[in-house]
Amino acid sequence: MDLKHLAKQIKSDEWIDLMAPVATDIVRLVPEEGIHKLLIESTGLTNSPIEMNIWFDIYWSASWVEAMRFGGVEPASTVVEIGAGIATNFIRAASGLLGSRGKYITVNINDILQTIVYEMSGQVTEEGDWFGEMLPGMIRLIHEAEESGEMEKSVKPRFLEIIGSCAKVLKSGSMMGFNSALIPITLRSGYTIEELSAYIPLARRWVSEGIGNLVEVKIPGFDTKWWLFFKKI
């Protein structure tokens, strides 16, 4: 989502229902240009420092709402999150858009590529400390799979099997979205910004080559390095 556009929306109170009270107090005091600067400094999308704060939070929440609106999601719709992950952003975005009669369903397979390589090594993700214990090992296994060629040989088919299964239950004309987030803990655990920014382009290539009934849709203002959307035909 374009950060200048988001800053303008925030200043006009468009996202006030998704913001923490402390954020609304700051918005009243900071000009639009200042909000834009805070967004840049917090999201990490322009190689700036990454902060898990109110600006990081509102960026991801507002972006998911905009993506769902673009995809035609209406109140009382059903939305499924396949890779339940880092925060409550998607949950709050879906809840705010769907209303009391909508349905939000999550299938917690965590980060798909990491889970695949972890389970290929004979380990399971159901128990243990995901970020404290498992994540560094997962990142190490990802690196090993990239160096050995197993990403293309073994990880790719498993990834496409998961996405293909999701596509089967997706209605024609409906959308599927992916994003890759920069958060401090993943960088501390062994990822680089360059690696994290490479996963969406990788998924784009894999899905485009391997699943014929999904066609990419580009949403204005969404950086294609970090966001990926497909529509089922």
C-alpha positions in Angstrom: 0.0 0.0 0.0 1.4 3.4 -1.0 2.7 5.1 2.2 1.9 8.6 1.1 -1.7 7.6 0.4 -1.9 5.8 3.7 -0.6 8.8 5.6 -3.3 11.0 4.0 -5.9 8.4 5.0 -4.6 8.2 8.5 -4.7 12.0 8.9 -8.3 12.1 7.7 -9.2 9.5 10.4 -10.1 6.8 7.8 -8.4 4.1 9.8 -9.3 5.3 13.3 -11.2 2.1 14.0 -8.1 0.0 13.5 -5.7 2.2 15.4 -4.7 2.0 19.1 -5.8 5.0 21.2 -2.2 6.2 21.6 -1.9 6.4 17.8 -5.0 8.5 17.4 -3.5 11.0 19.9 -0.3 11.2 17.9 -2.2 11.7 14.6 -3.9 14.8 16.0 -0.5 16.3 16.7 1.6 15.2 13.8 1.1 16.6 10.2 0.6 14.4 7.3 4.2 14.7 6.2 5.3 13.6 9.6 3.0 10.6 9.6 4.5 9.6 6.2 8.0 9.8 7.6 7.0 7.7 10.6 5.5 5.0 8.3 8.7 4.9 6.2 10.8 4.6 9.4 8.7 1.8 10.8 7.8 -0.6 8.0 11.3 -1.4 6.6 10.0 -1.3 3.0 12.6 1.2 1.9 15.5 -0.4 3.7 14.9 1.8 6.7 14.9 0.5 10.3 12.0 -1.8 11.2 10.0 -1.1 14.3 7.2 -3.2 15.8 5.1 -0.2 16.7 1.8 1.5 15.9 2.8 2.5 12.4 4.0 -0.9 11.4 0.7 -2.2 12.8 -1.5 0.2 10.9 0.4 -0.4 7.7 -0.3 -4.1 7.7 -3.9 -3.8 8.9 -4.9 -1.1 6.5 -3.1 -2.9 3.6 -5.1 -6.1 4.2 -8.4 -4.2 4.3 -7.5 -2.5 1.0 -6.6 -5.8 -0.6 -9.8 -7.4 0.5 -11.8 -4.5 -0.8 -10.0 -4.7 -4.1 -10.9 -8.4 -4.2 -14.6 -7.7 -3.7 -14.8 -8.9 -0.1 -18.1 -7.6 1.4 -19.6 -7.7 4.8 -20.8 -11.2 5.9 -18.2 -12.8 3.6 -16.0 -15.7 4.6 -12.2 -15.2 4.6 -9.6 -17.9 5.2 -6.1 -17.2 6.4 -3.9 -20.1 5.4 -0.6 -19.1 7.1 -1.6 -17.7 10.5 1.5 -15.9 11.6 3.1 -12.9 13.1 0.4 -10.7 14.6 -3.3 -9.8 14.8 -3.2 -7.5 11.8 -5.1 -9.7 9.4 -7.6 -10.8 12.1 -8.5 -7.2 12.9 -8.6 -6.2 9.3 -10.9 -9.1 8.4 -13.1 -8.5 11.5 -13.5 -4.8 10.8 -14.4 -5.4 7.1 -16.6 -8.5 7.5 -18.8 -7.3 10.4 -20.6 -9.5 12.9 -22.1 -11.8 10.2 -18.8 -12.5 8.5 -16.6 -15.5 9.0 -12.8 -15.5 9.5 -11.2 -18.9 9.4 -7.5 -19.6 10.0 -5.6 -22.7 9.1 -2.4 -22.5 11.0 0.4 -24.0 8.9 2.8 -21.1 9.9 5.2 -19.8 7.3 4.9 -22.3 4.4 8.5 -22.6 3.1 9.9 -22.8 6.6 7.5 -25.4 7.7 8.1 -27.5 4.6 11.9 -27.7 5.0 11.5 -28.2 8.8 9.2 -31.2 8.2 11.4 -32.6 5.4 14.1 -32.9 8.1 11.9 -35.1 10.2 10.9 -32.5 12.7 7.4 -31.2 13.6 6.1 -27.7 14.3 3.2 -28.6 16.6 5.2 -28.2 19.8 8.0 -26.0 20.9 8.9 -22.3 20.9 8.5 -21.2 17.3 10.5 -18.0 17.4 12.9 -18.8 20.2 13.8 -22.4 19.4 12.6 -23.4 15.9 13.0 -20.3 13.7 16.9 -20.2 13.6 17.0 -23.9 12.7 14.3 -23.3 10.0 16.3 -20.5 8.5 19.5 -22.7 8.5 17.5 -25.4 6.7 16.2 -22.9 4.2 19.8 -21.8 3.4 20.9 -25.4 3.0 17.9 -26.2 0.7 18.8 -23.1 -1.5 22.5 -24.1 -1.7 21.8 -27.8 -2.5 19.0 -27.2 -5.1 16.4 -28.8 -2.9 14.2 -25.6 -3.0 13.4 -26.3 -6.6 13.6 -30.1 -6.5 11.7 -30.9 -3.2 10.2 -27.7 -1.7 8.6 -26.3 -4.8 6.3 -29.4 -5.4 5.2 -29.4 -1.8 4.5 -25.7 -1.9 2.5 -26.0 -5.1 0.5 -28.9 -3.6 -0.6 -26.7 -0.7 -1.5 -23.7 -2.9 -3.2 -25.9 -5.4 -5.4 -27.4 -2.7 -6.4 -23.9 -1.6 -7.1 -23.0 -5.2 -9.5 -25.9 -5.5 -11.9 -24.6 -2.8 -11.6 -20.9 -4.0 -14.6 -19.7 -6.0 -14.0 -18.5 -9.5 -13.3 -14.8 -9.5 -12.1 -14.9 -5.9 -8.6 -13.9 -4.9 -5.7 -15.3 -3.0 -3.1 -13.1 -1.4 0.5 -13.5 -0.1 2.8 -11.1 1.7 6.3 -11.2 3.1 6.8 -9.1 6.2 10.0 -7.6 7.6 10.0 -7.9 11.3 13.0 -7.6 13.6 12.9 -11.1 15.1 13.3 -12.8 11.7 16.3 -10.6 10.9 17.8 -11.4 14.3 17.2 -15.1 13.7 19.3 -15.2 10.5 17.4 -13.8 7.6 18.6 -10.9 5.6 16.3 -8.2 4.0 17.4 -9.4 0.6 16.3 -13.0 1.3 13.0 -12.0 2.7 12.3 -9.7 -0.3 13.1 -12.7 -2.6 10.3 -15.0 -1.4 7.3 -13.2 -3.0 9.1 -13.2 -6.5 9.9 -16.9 -5.9 6.2 -17.7 -5.1 5.1 -15.7 -8.1 7.3 -17.7 -10.4 6.3 -21.1 -8.9 2.6 -20.4 -8.9 2.7 -18.9 -12.4 4.5 -21.9 -13.7 2.7 -24.6 -11.8 -1.0 -23.6 -11.3 -2.8 -22.8 -14.4 -6.1 -21.5 -13.0 -4.6 -18.7 -10.9 -3.8 -15.4 -12.7 -1.8 -12.7 -11.0 -3.6 -9.5 -10.2 -1.7 -6.3 -9.3 -3.3 -3.9 -6.8 -2.3 -0.3 -7.3 0.0 0.9 -4.6 1.1 -2.5 -3.4 4.8 -3.2 -3.9 5.1 -6.4 -5.9 8.3 -7.3 -4.0 6.3 -7.7 -0.8 2.8 -8.5 -2.0 1.3 -11.1 -4.4 -2.3 -11.6 -5.4 -3.9 -14.2 -7.7 -7.5 -14.5 -9.0 -9.0 -17.9 -9.8 -10.3 -18.1 -13.4 
